[in-house]
Amino acid sequence: MTLSASEVNQLKQAPATEDVVPLFLHRWSPRSFADREVSPADLRKIFEAARWSASSYNEQPWRFLTGTRGSETYDKIFSSLGDFNKAWAKTAPVLILGAASTKFSHNGAPNGVALYDLGAAAQVLCLQASALGLFTHQMAGFDKDVARKALAIPEDYILGAVIALGHLGEPSALANEQMINMELAPRVRKPVSEIVFSAWGEPAKLEA
Ligand SMILES: Cc1cc2nc3c(=O)[nH]c(=O)nc-3n(C[C@H](O)[C@H](O)[C@H](O)COP(=O)(O)O)c2cc1C
């Protein structure tokens, strides 16, 4: 049995939780993208949101190399993906590679939180995409050396993740049964008691 794109989208929603912003509960990472472009206006909005992320010393170390399908940049980012990711990410109309400057511009000292700041901006990017009815899927499964070389990324920039962006596609369009099953699997998370401590290993007492 396979579900339609809108049915799977319903299935993937985290349960409503009082006063938690629905946007945070509704974002999820599909592997099937529809054959439909992302408008330049929406792309602009997504990056406008990301640039207002917080960063250490307001360095804004993030850079987003963005390729739309058919462009050289898209092909270069795609070429760096691992085989599993290539098998589904080929349907995404936009691929974005996040990189971050590892040196502070005010004094040239190492920025130990560059990757942290890039991740924070990437999350805002994903949430803004979700607010626009778009979908993102981040990937660590790519060859950083291949990407760095193909895209001429300077050595003092650290690479984060590739982000596939687009409209949700039909699960049945995925390459094989394994991927379809992954697309239909419910989203799971650790309970708050496992991730919030009052002392190391001791769950913080939070109201239910
Ligand atoms: C930094 C990062 C790297 C990831 N790498 C991959 C990847 O290479 N391939 C893949 O299929 N999914 C990848 N994922 C997707 C995660 O598996 C997914 O976000 C997680 O299972 C939670 O699911 P959700 O985003 O639908 O809530 C990655 C996610 C993040 C944040």
The ligand as an SDF file (V2000), in Angstrom:
LIG
                    3D

 31 33  0  0  0  0  0  0  0  0999 V2000
   22.8380   17.3300    9.3700 C   0  0  0  0  0  0  0  0  0  0  0  0
   21.9010   16.3040    8.8080 C   0  0  0  0  0  0  0  0  0  0  0  0
   22.3870   15.3370    7.9400 C   0  0  0  0  0  0  0  0  0  0  0  0
   21.5140   14.4040    7.3590 C   0  0  0  0  0  0  0  0  0  0  0  0
   21.9970   13.5430    6.4070 N   0  0  0  0  0  0  0  0  0  0  0  0
   21.1390   12.7890    5.6880 C   0  0  0  0  0  0  0  0  0  0  0  0
   21.6020   12.0460    4.5580 C   0  0  0  0  0  0  0  0  0  0  0  0
   22.7740   12.0930    4.1660 O   0  0  0  0  0  0  0  0  0  0  0  0
   20.6830   11.2920    3.8870 N   0  0  0  0  0  0  0  0  0  0  0  0
   19.3680   11.2200    4.2440 C   0  0  0  0  0  0  0  0  0  0  0  0
   18.6130   10.5290    3.5660 O   0  0  0  0  0  0  0  0  0  0  0  0
   18.9010   11.9420    5.3110 N   0  0  0  0  0  0  0  0  0  0  0  0
   19.7460   12.7360    6.0310 C   0  0  0  0  0  0  0  0  0  0  0  0
   19.2830   13.5070    7.0830 N   0  0  0  0  0  0  0  0  0  0  0  0
   17.8470   13.5000    7.4220 C   0  0  0  0  0  0  0  0  0  0  0  0
   17.5750   12.9030    8.7910 C   0  0  0  0  0  0  0  0  0  0  0  0
   17.6500   11.4990    8.7120 O   0  0  0  0  0  0  0  0  0  0  0  0
   16.1970   13.3830    9.2980 C   0  0  0  0  0  0  0  0  0  0  0  0
   16.2310   14.7770    9.4800 O   0  0  0  0  0  0  0  0  0  0  0  0
   15.8210   12.7060   10.6250 C   0  0  0  0  0  0  0  0  0  0  0  0
   15.5880   11.3310   10.4240 O   0  0  0  0  0  0  0  0  0  0  0  0
   14.5910   13.3310   11.2590 C   0  0  0  0  0  0  0  0  0  0  0  0
   13.5210   13.2970   10.3600 O   0  0  0  0  0  0  0  0  0  0  0  0
   12.6570   14.6170   10.0280 P   0  0  0  0  0  0  0  0  0  0  0  0
   13.6290   15.6500    9.4680 O   0  0  0  0  0  0  0  0  0  0  0  0
   11.6750   14.1540    8.9900 O   0  0  0  0  0  0  0  0  0  0  0  0
   12.0350   15.0860   11.2920 O   0  0  0  0  0  0  0  0  0  0  0  0
   20.1340   14.4200    7.6950 C   0  0  0  0  0  0  0  0  0  0  0  0
   19.6650   15.3900    8.5860 C   0  0  0  0  0  0  0  0  0  0  0  0
   20.5220   16.3330    9.1320 C   0  0  0  0  0  0  0  0  0  0  0  0
   19.9720   17.3920   10.0500 C   0  0  0  0  0  0  0  0  0  0  0  0
  1  2  1  0
  2  3  1  0
  2 30  2  0
  3  4  2  0
  4  5  1  0
  4 28  1  0
  5  6  2  0
  6  7  1  0
  6 13  1  0
  7  8  2  0
  7  9  1  0
  9 10  1  0
 10 11  2  0
 10 12  1  0
 12 13  2  0
 13 14  1  0
 14 15  1  0
 14 28  1  0
 15 16  1  0
 16 17  1  0
 16 18  1  0
 18 19  1  0
 18 20  1  0
 20 21  1  0
 20 22  1  0
 22 23  1  0
 23 24  1  0
 24 25  2  0
 24 26  1  0
 24 27  1  0
 28 29  2  0
 29 30  1  0
 30 31  1  0
M  END
$$$$
